[in-house]
């Protein structure tokens, strides 16, 4: 019984240390609508990576890590010969240190 308790406490301590090593986390997503299914999946993942990089840069975040991406797709249009899907890629990413407010873009 004591072995199970100490193993459980060790596992809990490791999870606590792992989650506290990053200051904050954010979940973001990006949707793509296109013909077929493979293309929108690939594009949604690629566009999500760019969106996360821009989101982090706008807030002064230089070092971050992205967790596993999830992609969900829905059939948008089915015309027999071709189909159109809307695919959304989402991922949680975490960073160390503080983030600042997004930089404002001057309007002309």
N, C-alpha and C positions, 0 to 999 in steps of 0.2 A: 504494500500500500504506500509506503514511504517513497519508493522508487517512482511510482506513478505521479505522486504529488510533486516531487522535485523535477521530474521531466516536464510536467505541465507548467510549473513555475518558470523553468528555463525557456520553454517555448513562448510563454507569455512575455517574458523579458526580452527575448529576441524580436518578437513582433513589435513591442513597444519601442525598442531601439531603432528598428528599421523604419517605422512610421515617423519617428521624431527626427530622423536625419534630414528630412526635407522640410522646409519652413511652411510651405503652403502648396495646395493642389487646386487645379481647376479642370473642369470637364468642358471640352469644346467639341463641336461637330460641324460638318460641312456637307451639304447636299449637292448632288449633280443629277441632272435629268438628260438622258441621251438614248440613242437607239442601241439595241442589244442589251447585254447585261455585263459582259466582261469589261467593256470600256468604261461605263459609269462607275464600276467598283474600283478599277485602277485609278481613274481620275479623282474620285472622291477621296481616296487615301492620299494621293499626291497633293491635292488641293488642301487637305486638312493639315499636312505637314507644313505647307507654306503659310497657312492661316495661323498655326500655332507659333511659328517663327516670328511672324509679324506681330502677333498679339504680345509675345514676350518682349520683343525689341521695343515696342511702343511703351512698355512699362519698365524698361531698363533691366530686364532679366537677361543675364548673360549665360547662365548655366542652368539647364533643366534636363529632365528626362521624361520621355513619353512612355506611358504604359501601353499595354496591348490595345490595338485598334479593333473596334467592332464595326461591322458593316451590315446594314439592313437594306433590303431593296423591296420596292413595291412596283407592280406592273402599273404603268401609267396609261399606256395606249397599246391596244392589240389590234393590228390591221391584217392579220393573217400572214402576209409575206414578211413583215418586220414587226418588231415590238419595241416599245419604249419603256424604260425603267427609270424610276427615281431612286437613287441609292444615297444613303447617308452614312458617312464614316464618322465615328466619334471615338475620342480617347481622353483619358485623364493624363495630365502632365503635372509634374511637381518641380519645384525649384527651391534653391537655398537662398537665404538672404531676404532682404526686403524688396518689394516692388514699389514703383512710384505710379502716380496717376498717368494715364495715357497722355502722350504729347498731343497738343491741339494743333490742328492744321489751319493755317490762316486762309480765310476765304477772300478771293479777289473780287 
